[in-house]
Amino acid sequence: MNPIPPELYNLLLRSLDAELSPHEAQQLQTALENNEALRIQQQQMLQMRALLAGQQYHFNPGFEDRVMDAINQLQTEGNSRQVDFGTALTLTFRRIALSGVAAILVLLFITYLNYQSLSLNAITGIENLNPEDVELYYIVDL
């Protein structure tokens, strides 16, 4: 059994719901003749479609009214909920502050792993600074 190429499968799906161009219809017909898996898939889809077409749905009385009322209520709530500039700024600041705090904690953790200390010298990176290095900084003009 040959696998079904995605473009032929999409063509088969479209043929069930819409009219295909003559070229596409010919391409699908040729593929159905040559590909047994595609033929079986088409038969299964047609059977499933026939079963679902015969299915009848029964809803409780007033179902449509309840759904429409819920939709209208959601629309009116959505229109009345306006966010002012201060609230938007506060929400934005919280998001930025949380990500900033997370970045600081990650950097402190990395510093602790490198220097086994959280002293001010370790955090600023001058813990391993020797007095000879200070003279070098004054000599070299960066």
N, C-alpha and C positions, 0 to 999 in steps of 0.2 A: 504494500500500500504506500503510495507516494505521499510525502508531507504536503500540506497545502501552503503555497506561498502567500504571504500576507496581502499582497496586492490583489490576488484572485479572491481571497476570502472577503476583503473589503468590497470588491466588485459584486460578489454574491450577496452580501448584506444589502448593498444599495439596490440590487435588482429586486429585492423583496419589497422595498418601500417606494422606489421611484422608477421612472422610465429611463432606460439606458440609451446612450447614443448608439447608432447602428454599429459602429466600430467596436464599442464596448460589449454590445450584445453578441456580436460575432466572436469576440475574444473569449467571453464567458462560455459560449456554446462549445467552442473548440476545447476549452479547458475541461468542461464537464465530460466531453467525450473521451479525453485522454487521461483524466485523473479520477480514479475510483474514489479516493478519499473525499474529494470535492463533491462528487455525486452523492455519496452517503450523507455528507454534511448538509447538502441541499434538501435531501429527503427528510432528514431529521428536523430541519428548520421548518419545512412546510407542515410536517405532522404537528410540531409544537405550536405553530401558528394556528392550525385548525383547532387544536384543543383549547387554546386560550381564547379563540374567537367564540367558542361555544360556552365559555364560562360566563355566568351571570352573577353580578354583585348586588347585594342587598344591604342598604344602609338604613340605620334607624331614622325615624321621622325627625325632621329638623336638623339633619346633619349638615346640609348645605348652609342653612342659616347660621349655625354655630361656627362653621369654618369662616364664613364671610365676616361675622362679627369679630372673630379673633384676628383676622387680617386687618380689618379697619382699626381695631384697638392698637395693634402693633404699629400701624402707620401713624396714628395720632400721637402715640408715645414717642416715636422716632422723631417727629417734627417738633415736639415740645421740648425735647432734650437738647438744649443748646449749651455748648461749652464756652465759657468766657476765657479771655486771654490769661488771666491769673491762674485759673485751674489748669489750663493747658501747659502753662509755664511750670507749674508745680509738678505735674506729672512727668514732664520732660526732664526736669532737674532730678527727680527721684531716679529715673532710669539711668541718667548719666552718672549720678553719684554712686549708684550701686555698682555700675561697671567700673568706675574709678576705684572704689574701695576694693573690689575683687582684684584689680590689677596691682594695687599696692600690696595686698596680702600675698599675691604670687611673688612679687619682687622681694618682699621680706623673707619669704620662705626660701627663695634662691640664695639670698644673702646669708641666711642661717646655714644653709647647706655648704656654702663656700667657706665661711669664716668660723662656723660653730659659735657664733655670737651675734647678738643684735645690738651691740654698742653703737654709739653715734659714729665712731671711727669706722666700724665695719659697714654701716649703712652708707656713709659718704664715700667709702672706698679708700680711705687714707690709713687704714690699719697697718698695712705693710710698708708704709712710707719710712724710709731711712733718712737720717740727717744729711747723708751724702747726696741723696736725691734732691733735696731742697736746693743745694748749691748748683746742681745741674739745671734746675728750673730757672735759676737766675742767669746762668751763663747762656743757655740756649734761648734765642729770641724766636718765639713762635709767632 
